[in-house]
Amino acid sequence: MTDVQLRALRLLLAVLGGRSLTAALAARRTADAVGERVSAAVQDLVYGVLRHLGLLQAVVAELVAKPLADHDLDALLLVALYQLEYTRAAPHAVVDHAVQACTRLRKTSAKGLVNAVLRNFLRRREALLAHARSTEPGRWSYPQWWIDTLRSAYPSDFAAILEAGNSRPPMTLRVNLRKIASEPYRALLQEAGMQAQPIGDAALLLDQPVGVDMLPGFAQGLVSVQDLAAQYAASLLDLSDGLRVLDACAAPGGKSAHILERARVDLTAIDRDEVRLQRVAATFERLGLPPAHVRRADAADLAQWWDGGAFDRILLDAPCSASGIVRRHPDIKWLRRPEDVPALAAQQRALLEALWRTLARGGKLLYSTCSVFPAENHAQVSVFLQAHSAARLLPLPGIPEGPEIGNVKGQLLPGPRHDGFFYALLQKA
């Protein structure tokens, strides 16, 4: 257990130092290969600490006389407290291994402190947790600005949004209908001992998450992992064979692949990130999809990539705060800053303006984000509609009704079936 605590500690420090958890995990796997079981335990532990970081930090503040200047010890206490409160690990083992970790960290003088803090928590658990939850960052485990933003936008729903963001995400599959229908694939899952519920024409919600290598036919392209909210994009585009389609921010390729699974279109998929763009081509190959034009470019800089031919359909899955998917990426809560949101909104506005020029008359542009912040969603679309008399906001058939803000619908709030997402379908007159 000491090894797991120490590995989790290092990852946590990387995130608190400003690195994304995805990047930190990838770097750790490259530098320090361990067995799958240990790797899974470490990852689960770090995700848990980040989901409940606000509460854990408040507890530490109650248990130490003054803020710890030693970041290693602070992170070790956060990891051990998470284990004591949220896992089935034996309390005595958690405490003993955390004390042993001090030796591995060459901080033997801190053994007494770590032992005392953790045993004090076990003695006073209920009172300490109650006091920690007396502040909103302690209660919800989000920065105060994030809580205030959601309360202002969704006064009736903000608590549910915050709670959903601290839950474990569902695992939803998208069946590749070019190769197999949904029910026959569901039968393959049952034969493999997995249960799933149909929640869309190609969507299956697994009762229990599993590794992708356990999914029948994954390597052969029978299925992909994609949240239900993200699966709505392809259907909202109203695709048919022969259309010229653009996916403007395509990496890592899930939505592009879904487009090609639904219709034989002339697809251009572009993205600025060369590394992530490689995953698009790999995804197409695994799924056995028809060829597409995949290239690296900044979608807002038309001179880089546009040949002047208009597109019938455009998907703009814009860069955003990712505030709707924090249960999958809990580090986002602690890495984002209030000033990030207006900066992202400006980037989204530039993309919308540029891509609107490439849309054919009568064509449709689907604007989407995985955000729940109105500045990136409703406000963005409202401003665009005011500036473009030829733009018409279309209904969104087949997706759940969400809250309406400023006469713009399309906001999906995170829940048991899908993540937080936003859609607006615009048609050019």
ABEGO torsion letter per residue (X at the ends): XAAAAAAAAAAAAAAAAGBBAAAAAAAAAAABBBBAAAAAAAAAAAAAAAAAAAAAAAAAAAABABBBABAAAAAAAAAAAAAAAABABBAAAAAAAAAAAAAAAGBAAAAAAAAAAAAAAAAAAAAAAAAAAABAAAAAGBBAAAAAAAAAABAAAAAAAAAAAABBBBBBBBBBAAABBAAAAAAAAAAAGBBBBBABAABBBBABBBBAAABBGAAAGABBBBBAAAAAAAAAAGBBBGBBBBBABAOAGAAAAAAAAABBBBBBBBBABAAAAAAAAAAAAAAGBBBBBBBBBBAABAAAABAGBBBABBBBBBBBAGAAAAAABAAAAAABBAAAAAAAAAAAAAAAAAAAAABBBGBBBBBBBABABAAABAAAAAAAAAABAABBBBBBBGBBBBBBBGGBBGBBBBBAABBBBBBBBBBBX
